[in-house]
């Protein structure tokens, strides 16, 4: 009888751990190859872990809500389907770690296991180090103003002694004394104690006529990511109004034939994506990210599209190499990613590697918005609702007022690297491409 180890898979370049959401199969259950055994959640996306073989679950080593490092064995499968599960075969599930008593020094403290989620952030540099830190750990260190020397002192519980999210969050939780570390620039960074509201055991009185609902895991991720983005980038937003009458009329005329020919619905999103891709080619300095004092200019165009989920949360799947796709290709990618996002079928790679993001606030009937940058990108474009409005049209015989299909667009950008001239020029170029759309275009 052979036993196969089921290990926590690596779900992305910077993913070092995952949370077990649900065991679909339990000890004693038979499984077929590729049948889902459990559901996990990382900082990026939820995933289902399939069985690598036909067999029977004989050991489950972690409970639901446990956070497990990548590469650790989480279950064992007997390839002998008729094998019985003995008491010796079933390893006892680890008990939760005991709570750590609060301390008043800055000495590193090993954190208890807990379910905490974050979203990866730009690289962190606060000194020189040869120790590996994941982007998530660097982001937390930057937000908490932890110097490199202080980060080096944290004991890691991950593979090869790496500092995990649990380690640094536990350290921050118990970090109450001022740090005496002085960075190479000669400026010391005092470490402030956690606020009273954040201390365990202190409950804030919200009154009697309220309902308190704990954020779900994805909402916590979004909240952390948005706060981090605002702390990282000085946001500036520019607006433009575009006449998209030709696009509206063209789509209404061809949508049935388009679906019949390509097997895909044609929405406005791929049409707008096409114009955005052209404008990004014209202004490559918008398709960048920031690493310290360096500007990383991306030579590829991976366009993220913010997608609303049935839960009300948002996720941003990415169209890879969008500049290599024609309009039918963009339509297929948009529809596929949107459908899989709504059905929780996205893979980790589907939401990684974006260089620019588009969000359609018009879906909610909003005419404009001021979106928050999806770090580590430098800009995000919001599309407003298309509305009929009277507008002045220039003709050979003079100006006339006519009913037109108008849409506001807004671009939020990182003012560290994208100034008003660049951001405004890029946004105007997108508008120009939309207004120049050929209403006689063949499908």
C-alpha angles and dihedrals in degrees: 000000000000125000122210120206115226107207132193102263125226104252099186144353095272098031111112101163143016138203120237106233102177140353106225090183126038137197110301095023119127116232134193125217111280092013113136114258101175144352121235137185128213131181087271111039147339116260142182118232113215129206114261092210145018111266147088131296107245101165135030111186103184137042130229113282091027116134110226130190119239112266097027120127109252100174143358128227126203112217089206100087091197095053116122121230108242128195090248091055096056112077115209114255111250114256120237114271117260116258115265115238114238114260132196101218131078092240110134113263125199107239124226117249110270140159107253126152132200139165122242118256141194119299117285124221123175099147140332123307139158094198117106118246126178118237089251093055090046091051093052090046091052094048092048093045093239112168123225093252090052091047090051090057094059113104111234124219096187131094112310089004095298118166109247130199090261091053097052095040090051090049092050091048092056097036103109106139125080114264116242094198115122116201122222091266089066095242116122120213116216116215112222124212119252115271120262090248090058096051116104117251096030113109121195116225109234096175129252105280097065139094119219116209121181115230114253119238096265093047089054089052092050092046093051092046094050094048090047091051093052091048091048105044132041099229123219123177128203126189136207134174118223131197104228098170093121091052093049093049093045093050092048090053099046107030095098095045090044092056092045092051101041103021090236134105114241111224127174093257099077090045090054090043090056092055092045091052091052091050092049089055088054093047107032092167089075090060094069145105133210126241109180105297093344128096112215109208110202114219091197129066114226108171119203118208117202108228127193116229126212088252090062093250124119132233129184115220114187131231103216119219092357091174089068093057127088122214096277089047092051091047091052093048093047093049094044096050093043092051094047091046092054091048095046092243099126119126122221091254090056092070100037134091100029117162100183133015134214123197124187108214088168087077087074093046093258117144095207143349144188104236124199116242116257100232135260087026122091102223146023128195124212122204116209130209117288109240135177110246138162109258138176113251122196113222136170088258094050138275120325134182116236139164108262138175104248131185133185120221126192130194122201112195142177106258091203090076107006115060127193095268094053095041094045093045092050092049092048090050090055088052092049092053092050094048091048092055111139107242089196093055116143120233 
